[in-house]
Amino acid sequence: MNNKIVEELCTLHTNLSKEDIQRIKEVVTNLPLIADLNKANVFVDCPTKEGKHAIVVAEAAPTTTKSVYIKPVVGKFAYEAFEPSVFFSLRTGKPMFLNRAVTQEGKKVDQSVVPIKGAGNRVIGTLIMEKDISDQLQHQQKMEALSEATETLSEILIGMTENRPIIPEVIEDSLFFLDQEGKILYCNPAAANLIQEIGEEEWQIGNQLVHYFPSIEEILDDPEELLVEEIMILNQVFQVKKIKLGQLNQSNGTFVICKNITELREKERELIVKSVAIREIHHRVKNNLQTVASLLRLQMRRGLPEESKVHFVESLNRITSIASVYEIILSNSSVDDVDIYSLIEKIGNMLVFEAEHENKKISITYSGPPHLLIKSNKAVSVALVINELIQNCVKHAFKTRAEGKIEVLFEQQGDEIKVQVIDNGEGYSPKAKSSLGLEIVSMMIEHDLSGHFLIERAESGTIASVRFPINRELIQT
């Protein structure tokens, strides 16, 4: 097995890292043994850069039985339309066993797929095993007869016999069946309507398909038996699938299926435009918040009454905490989701760093699951709550001490998220006058997050706990 080819294909067609490619090469080393043991053809497919297709980077044919394939397929693309199990495994990380698929050479096989995972449990490819099931098919004799004559093929597959079509006449996609020379032997009503739309009212069976649609010529001339391409017809986007039927080097005809995906592509374009607009809004909100924060800092540097300074600092921290939400959104690929761990860590580190300027040594630790995402509108409320709780610790828990420790714990408990801020300071006194910060926490938790807030004295210090429900806007990845 040539690992150099594997590396070249992965580098050219995928976004895999060097570590991922090394992992793929380790799997590829064992392909011949796997093929012989299972008496099946085995392959390794990796997702392409665009994510729409996969590419075969390695293969092995068994020496213990007849190979399903005649020609090598390394370097060829795999399409979801023909190998759905491969793309299901790539997306979900789950295996699929004994599913029907169509090979690169148009043969029906039983296909089993298991994901290949790299660092962080990411799916970086799939290991595929294919066994020929042609002997098990009930219509094998019909398929052999179809290879002898194009007329017989069209009658049985298209179902012209007794005027009872096997392929439904009501199918929305435009379907053509062509002979070896590209002439139309059959088309369904949708296909006939498509031809008439280009102004060919007097068209007829037996004409070349490329006569009506010149842009399809390149697809028909391509030697690949299975091909999926997008082309423009009548200023609209069509997905064209080509399925060439035949055995060995003998062609028995070609199916061409045209599906109008203009609306789909337009919606995708609109979604991209909206995503860009949302990110631009987030960017402007972040900039505006940073501008307000800068104005507050400027005022503080110009001098403030001592009794006003603490209020400016608290307001500045609240504004900065909200800005952190939008900084996190803009730093990742998500349009409107915020990672709770990153948000809490960013706010906590900022507040503890400011405490160092007051000659206090406060350490802070965080504990919770990564990749717990929440929508930005909820994240703003969570950011303010976390800011007030940690700021309360920094401000009140260590008044008579130069050192202290703060722990921030969060976890998912059933249908709720629980966050605890624990300090080893002087301890909370229920008789103490309620602060503006704790009032903000209560208001945000009860009204914005529909949750509960509790603060109580611990054996050593204070525990502040908040709970809020998981709803449709909160996502666990």
C-alpha positions, -999 to +999 in steps of 0.1 A: +000+000+000+016+033-011+014+057+018+029+084-004-002+084-026-024+086+006-005+116+018-006+134-015-044+128-019-051+139+016-030+170+013-045+180-021-081+173-015-088+174+023-083+197+053-068+169+074-038+178+096-005+160+095-015+141+126-048+131+110-030+119+078-006+098+099-036+082+116-051+074+081-018+059+070-017+036+100-052+023+091-042+019+054-013-004+064-037-031+075-061-029+045-047-060+027-052-082+058-087-068+063-096-075+027-083-111+028-099-118+062-133-106+051-131-117+015-142-082+005-129-050-011-119-024+014-114+013+011-105+044+030-125+075+021-119+110+035-141+141+033-130+167+007-123+203+016-157+215+004-174+188+025-198+178-003-180+147-015-155+122-002-123+109-020-109+074-020-074+076-007-066+039-004-080+005-014-072-032-011-087-061-031-089-096-015-067-124-027-091-149-011-120-142-035-129-124-067-126-086-065-158-065-070-138-039-090-121-042-123-103-009-123-086+009-094-107+037-077-080+055-056-083+092-063-119+090-074-147+109-057-176+092-038-210+109-039-237+108-012-264+099-038-247+065-044-230+059-010-253+074+017-238+052+044-203+067+040-216+102+044-238+092+074-208+078+091-187+109+083-213+132+098-224+113+129-194+092+137-216+061+138-210+028+120-233+014+093-235-023+084-248-042+054-264-013+035-270-014-002-247+009-023-237+014-059-200+011-067-179+034-088-184+008-116-222+007-112-224-026-093-247-033-063-229-042-032-235-047+005-215-019+022-204-017+058-188+015+071-170+024+103-156+059+111-119+066+115-114+090+143-084+113+151-075+136+179-105+149+200-126+120+187-131+138+154-142+118+124-114+121+098-124+093+074-142+061+069-131+024+066-154+008+040-160-029+032-179-039+001-191-074-009-207-083-043-244-092-038-253-097-074-258-134-069-284-127-042-305-104-063-338-119-075-336-102-109-302-113-118-314-130-150-332-099-161-300-078-156-280-102-177-306-100-205-305-062-203-268-063-212-276-079-246-298-053-261-306-016-254-342-021-265-348-048-239-330-027-213-352+003-218-384-018-219-377-035-186-361-007-166-383+021-179-413-002-179-428+005-214-441-031-215-479-032-213-479+006-208-472+001-171-441+021-162-420+009-134-406+044-130-435+066-119-446+091-145-453+116-117-416+119-106-407+156-102-371+152-114-365+152-152-354+117-162-338+107-195-326+073-207-301+075-235-286+048-257-248+043-263-247+073-287-265+097-264-298+096-281-330+099-261-348+065-258-372+076-230-380+107-209-407+112-183-432+141-184-410+163-163-381+158-188-404+165-217-416+197-201-380+208-195-372+204-232-403+224-241-393+252-217-362+259-239-385+265-269-384+230-285-421+224-290-416+199-318-389+178-301-389+140-306-375+108-292-343+097-309-326+131-309-293+137-291-298+150-256-269+175-260-288+190-289-312+205-264-288+209-235-252+215-247-240+220-212-246+183-204-221+172-231-191+173-207-209+151-182-219+125-208-183+124-222-168+119-188-156+082-184-169+079-149-199+056-146-214+076-118-212+113-117-230+142-100-225+178-112-243+211-111-249+230-143-270+260-155-301+254-176-324+283-185-305+305-160-314+280-133-292+256-113-297+219-119-281+190-102-274+164-129-268+127-120-254+104-146-257+066-141-241+046-169-253+010-171-233-019-185-209-048-179-172-048-184-165-024-213-200-027-229-224+001-223-262-006-221-273+030-219-273+059-195-297+074-171-295+112-168-315+127-139-319+165-137-331+181-105-339+218-102-321+231-071-322+268-078-345+274-048-322+254-026-291+273-037-309+306-034-319+297+002-283+287+009-271+321-005-297+340+016-285+320+047-249+329+040-259+366+036-279+365+068-250+348+086-226+375+074-251+402+085-255+387+119-217+385+124-215+422+113-241+431+139-222+412+166-190+430+155-206+464+158-222+457+191-188+445+204-171+477+191-198+499+206-194+482+240-157+486+238-161+523+230-183+528+260-158+509+282-130+531+268-150+563+277-154+550+312-117+543+315-109+577+302-131+593+328-115+573+355-080+583+345-091+620+346-100+616+382-131+606+402-143+611+437-133+581+457-169+572+466-177+571+428-147+550+417-161+517+428-194+523+409-174+531+377-153+499+381-185+478+385-202+493+355-170+488+335-169+452+344-205+446+334-200+462+300-168+442+295-186+410+304-213+416+278-186+424+252-170+391+260-201+373+247-196+389+212-158+384+213-163+347+217-189+345+189-166+364+165-136+341+175-153+309+163-172+296+133-206+297+150-229+326+140-248+330+172-236+304+198-214+310+228-194+283+247-202+287+284-168+274+295-149+300+275-173+328+286-169+320+323-131+317+320-128+350+302-149+369+327-133+352+357-097+358+346-105+395+339-119+401+374-091+383+392-065+402+371-080+435+382-079+423+419-041+419+416-038+457+412-052+460+447-024+438+461-047+408+465-036+373+454-068+355+444-067+323+424-096+310+404-103+276+389-130+264+365-147+230+362-173+220+336-180+202+303-165+218+272-186+227+241-218+235+260-233+261+238-259+288+245-275+314+222-261+349+224-292+365+239-291+340+268-254+343+270-256+380+278-277+372+309-253+344+319-223+367+315-238+394+338-247+368+364-212+353+364-197+388+365-217+398+395-210+366+414-173+366+409-171+403+414-190+399+447-163+374+458-134+397+448-151+427+465-165+413+497-151+378+505-115+388+511-118+423+527-094+413+556-073+389+537-046+393+510-051+359+495-081+338+485-095+311+463-125+310+440-140+280+423-165+281+395-183+249+388-209+243+362-226+211+350-257+198+332-281+181+355-310+166+336-329+195+320-310+222+339-276+239+339-262+245+374-235+270+381-218+274+415-193+302+425-175+291+457-150+312+477-131+305+509-135+340+522-153+355+553-186+340+545-220+354+535-242+370+562-279+368+555-283+400+576-261+420+553-277+446+531-285+433+497-261+447+470-270+460+435-249+431+421-270+404+439-302+422+428-290+420+392-283+383+396-318+376+410-335+396+383-315+380+354-320+345+368-357+348+375-368+369+345-343+362+317-333+326+324-364+314+343-342+299+369-334+300+406-307+317+427-294+308+461-265+322+482-256+307+515-228+305+540-205+275+538-182+260+564-154+281+550-167+309+528-197+313+506-215+292+479-236+310+453-257+287+431-278+294+401-299+270+381-317+276+348-335+252+324-322+239+291-345+249+264-345+248+226-319+277+225-294+257+245-274+231+226-250+204+238-225+194+211 
